[in-house]
Amino acid sequence: MDKTTVVKVAKVVGMWLPAILLILVFARQGWAKFDNASGWATAFRHWGYPDWFRVLIGILELAAVVLLALGRTAAYGAIIIIVVMLGAWATHLIFDGGRHMTSEVVPLVLASIVLIVRRRSLRSVFPHSDASLSS
């Protein structure tokens, strides 16, 4: 294998591996948030959150999974994961005295990698146009 092929393969793996890992985690965890008997239901009640909020987080996580899987929209999925994980951090800090805050580190790092690697796709949705400013 020549060097350019190795570089291309490494880029593809580097682009998809963090997204696939996030998909594997959040597809399962997002789906589990719909079950009233799950550990998530117990945890959200412990924190004082209403059931609709747990379901909303599940919807956001599953939406992020779909966006990550589509590739071109992976940066948006990563943003959703980052926001949800920052909210989880705040929850652990406020309600649990900071215990369990490390469980969000890996998803935050993986989502940040996806966002950095796929940041150019954000420009295609929000193109910067100087022409509209000059008129």
C-alpha positions in Angstrom: 0.0 0.0 0.0 1.4 3.4 -0.9 1.6 6.4 1.4 -1.4 8.3 -0.2 -3.7 5.3 0.2 -2.7 4.8 3.9 -3.3 8.5 4.5 -6.8 8.3 2.8 -7.7 5.2 4.8 -6.5 6.8 8.0 -8.6 9.9 7.3 -11.7 7.8 6.7 -11.2 5.8 9.8 -10.5 8.9 11.8 -13.6 10.5 10.5 -15.9 7.6 11.2 -14.6 5.8 14.2 -15.6 8.4 16.8 -19.0 8.8 15.2 -19.6 5.0 15.2 -18.6 4.8 18.9 -21.0 7.6 19.7 -23.8 5.8 17.7 -23.2 2.6 19.5 -23.5 4.3 22.9 -26.3 6.8 22.3 -28.6 4.5 20.2 -28.9 2.2 23.2 -28.9 5.0 25.9 -31.4 7.2 24.0 -33.8 4.3 23.5 -33.6 3.3 27.1 -34.8 6.8 28.2 -38.3 5.9 26.8 -38.7 3.0 29.4 -40.5 4.1 32.6 -38.9 1.2 34.5 -35.3 1.9 33.3 -32.5 3.0 35.4 -32.7 6.3 33.6 -36.3 6.8 34.8 -35.1 6.3 38.3 -32.2 8.6 37.9 -34.2 11.4 36.3 -36.8 11.1 39.2 -33.9 11.3 41.7 -32.7 14.5 40.1 -36.2 15.9 40.2 -36.7 16.0 36.4 -40.2 15.4 34.9 -40.7 12.3 32.7 -41.2 14.5 29.6 -37.6 15.8 30.1 -36.2 12.3 30.1 -38.1 11.5 26.9 -36.9 14.7 25.3 -33.3 13.8 26.1 -33.9 10.4 24.6 -35.3 12.0 21.5 -32.3 14.4 21.3 -29.9 11.5 21.7 -31.6 9.4 19.0 -31.7 12.4 16.7 -28.0 12.8 17.2 -27.5 9.1 16.3 -29.3 9.7 13.0 -27.3 12.8 12.2 -24.0 11.1 13.1 -24.9 8.1 10.9 -25.7 10.3 7.9 -22.1 11.6 7.7 -22.8 15.0 6.1 -24.8 16.0 9.2 -22.5 14.4 11.8 -21.3 17.8 13.0 -24.9 18.6 14.1 -25.2 15.3 15.9 -21.9 16.0 17.6 -23.2 19.4 18.8 -26.4 17.8 20.2 -24.2 15.2 22.1 -22.0 18.0 23.5 -25.0 20.0 24.7 -26.6 17.0 26.3 -23.3 15.9 28.0 -22.7 19.4 29.3 -26.2 19.3 30.8 -25.4 15.9 32.3 -22.3 17.4 33.8 -24.3 20.2 35.3 -26.8 17.7 36.7 -24.1 15.6 38.4 -22.5 18.7 39.8 -25.7 20.2 41.2 -27.5 17.1 42.4 -24.8 14.6 43.1 -22.0 16.8 44.4 -19.9 16.2 41.3 -19.9 12.4 41.5 -20.1 10.5 38.2 -18.9 13.5 36.2 -16.3 11.4 34.5 -18.9 9.4 32.6 -19.4 12.3 30.2 -15.7 12.8 29.4 -15.4 10.1 26.7 -18.6 11.2 24.8 -17.5 14.8 25.1 -14.1 14.0 23.6 -15.5 11.8 20.8 -18.2 14.4 19.9 -15.6 17.2 19.9 -13.4 15.1 17.5 -16.4 14.6 15.2 -17.2 18.3 15.3 -13.7 19.3 14.5 -13.3 16.8 11.8 -16.7 17.5 10.2 -16.7 21.3 10.8 -16.6 22.1 7.1 -20.1 20.6 6.7 -21.4 23.4 9.0 -20.4 25.9 6.4 -22.5 24.3 3.7 -25.6 25.0 5.7 -24.5 28.5 6.9 -22.4 29.8 4.1 -20.7 33.1 4.8 -21.5 35.6 2.1 -19.8 39.0 1.9 -22.0 40.0 -1.1 -25.1 40.4 1.1 -23.1 42.7 3.4 -21.9 45.0 0.7 -25.3 45.9 -0.8 
